[in-house]
Amino acid sequence: MKGYVDKDVCVGCGMCVGVCPDAFRMGEDGFAEGWQELAADVVDDARQAAEDCPVGAIDVK
């Protein structure tokens, strides 16, 4: 399982990184990115970040 960020929608607010830094980080372009496979214990946090994203740019699958 991994977090995915639609960079065409992302506004670079960083909320997802704050909620789940094990799944998301800010890229050099200033937008969030999913950067690694998720450990079982952080999947719920990644899903919470997807739910809380103000522009709906995140998908966890």
N, C-alpha and C positions, 0 to 999 in steps of 0.2 A: 504494500500500500504506500502511496506517495501523495503529497500535496502538489497541486498544479495551480499556476496563476496565469490568467489571461492578461498578458501585458498590454493588450489593446484596451482593456477595461480598467486595469489597476491605476490608482492615482498616487501610489507611493506613500500612503499614510503611515505604514509600518505597524499597524495594529496587529496583523497576523504574527509578526516577529515577536511582539510583546506577549502575545497569548501562547505561542508555540515556537520558540526559537529552535527546537530540535527538528522542525519541519520546514520552516521558512527563514529566509534571510533577505537582506536588501542587496540587490545586484549593483554592479558598478554603474548601471544606467539609471539608478535611483528608484527602480521598481522592485517589488517583491518577487521572489522566486522560490519554488520548492526545490530543495537541494539534496535530499537523500531519502532513501527508503525509511519508512516509519517503523520504529519499534512499537510493539503492541501496547506498551504503557503510555504512548503519546498520541495514539490515534484519536481518542476522545478530545484531546486538546486541539488537534488539527481540525477536527470536525467543528469544534466550537469557533475556531478562527474563521472557518468558511461561513458559518452561520452569522457571525458578527461582522464580516466584511461589509463596509458601508456601500460598496458598489457591486457586490456579488461576483468578484473576480476569481474566487477560489473554488476549486473542486478537489475533493479527496476521494481517491479511488485506487 
